[in-house]
Amino acid sequence: PMPYAICRVAKIKTAQAGAAKTAHNYRQRETPNADTERQPLNREYINTGERNY
């Protein structure tokens, strides 16, 4: 099978929504469907804050 990628783009309309997206992406809150053993495999290609997961 061929590998694939999914890219979703959506407008973030409020500062609160932006903060929620950041908390999710940086695993600052519980994300039950995320496999914690695979977390070191995460890559961030546009890293304006120079932060790591």
C-alpha positions in Angstrom: 0.0 0.0 0.0 1.0 3.5 -0.7 1.5 6.0 2.2 -0.7 9.0 2.3 -1.1 12.3 4.2 -4.1 14.2 5.3 -4.0 18.0 5.4 -6.9 20.0 6.9 -7.1 23.8 6.7 -9.7 25.8 8.6 -9.9 29.4 9.8 -9.4 29.9 13.5 -12.0 32.6 14.4 -11.2 33.4 18.0 -8.2 33.6 20.3 -9.8 30.9 22.5 -10.1 28.5 19.5 -6.5 29.2 18.7 -5.4 28.4 22.2 -7.4 25.2 22.1 -5.8 24.1 18.8 -2.3 24.8 20.3 -3.1 22.9 23.4 -4.2 19.9 21.3 -1.2 20.0 18.9 1.4 20.3 21.8 -0.4 17.6 23.9 -1.0 20.1 26.7 -4.3 18.4 27.5 -5.3 14.8 27.5 -5.8 13.4 24.0 -7.2 9.9 24.5 -6.9 8.8 20.9 -3.2 9.6 20.6 -0.7 6.8 20.9 1.9 8.1 23.4 4.5 5.5 22.2 4.5 7.1 18.8 4.8 10.7 20.0 8.6 10.9 19.3 7.8 10.3 15.7 6.0 13.6 15.4 7.6 16.2 13.1 6.7 19.8 12.8 7.7 21.2 9.4 6.8 24.8 10.0 8.1 25.6 13.5 7.9 29.4 14.0 8.2 29.1 17.8 11.1 26.7 17.7 9.4 24.4 20.1 9.4 20.6 20.1 6.5 18.3 21.0 
